[in-house]
Amino acid sequence: MCFSAQASFITGVGLLGLGALTIKRVRTRRELPYALIPLLFGIQQLLEGMLWLTFTKSAPALNTWLTYLYLLFANVLWPIYVPLAVLALETVKRRRRIIAGFAAVGAIVSAYLLAILLLQPITASVADQHILYDFANPYEQTTITLYIIVTCVSLLLSSHPRVMVFGMAVFISEVVAYTLYTTWLISVWCFFAAVLSIIVFWHFQGRRPISFTT
């Protein structure tokens, strides 16, 4: 499978449009964090699309900025954002308590990865037609395991069937990405998860969009 600037831009623009449609179907504030997921993935994919361009345009400073911005989404945002979005959506008290625990672990994962982002040298390069994000993580396997748990399992704990479907789809995509694209896991899994965020729109499907005209 080959990824490129074009693939990232097309996916990003598509998700921005899908995200806007999803947000227009939100009825309560507690639904908004979950509804924002496609839009956030769209921004993330656009950042990676721009990062692709820096490899051919010889823009090292821009490459560095875009690398860090992309990893703020991929490594720092999602471990805390996903469980919090599921928590906001959840109404069953027992499930809320468990998901809150996952959110607490997610906050630790996000803080740890943010520290790496701030303290470790980080580079991005193209290897075998994929972007490789290279940085030292002495607890890589533990971090990956906890990352998967707080993102995928928190979705699977939801009482909303379509949220659970999203969690299962993201988990399967992680297994595929880790098995086939281990070296480029960050880039490839985020791309898969971004495409799969169409399932978030499915959760709100059937509602009429909110009209802002009078």
Protein Blocks (a to p, Z undefined) as FASTA:
>chain_A
ZZdfklmmmmmmmmmmmmmmmmmmpfbfklmmmmmmmmmmmmmmmmmmmmmmmmmnopak
lmmmmmmmmmmmmmmmmmmmmmmmmmmmpmbfklmmmmmmmmmmmmmmmmmmmmmmmmpc
cddddeehiacdddddfklmmmmmmmmmmmmmmmmmpcbfklmmmmmmmmmmmmmmmmmm
mmlmmmmmmmmmmmmmmmmmmmmgoiacddfbZZ
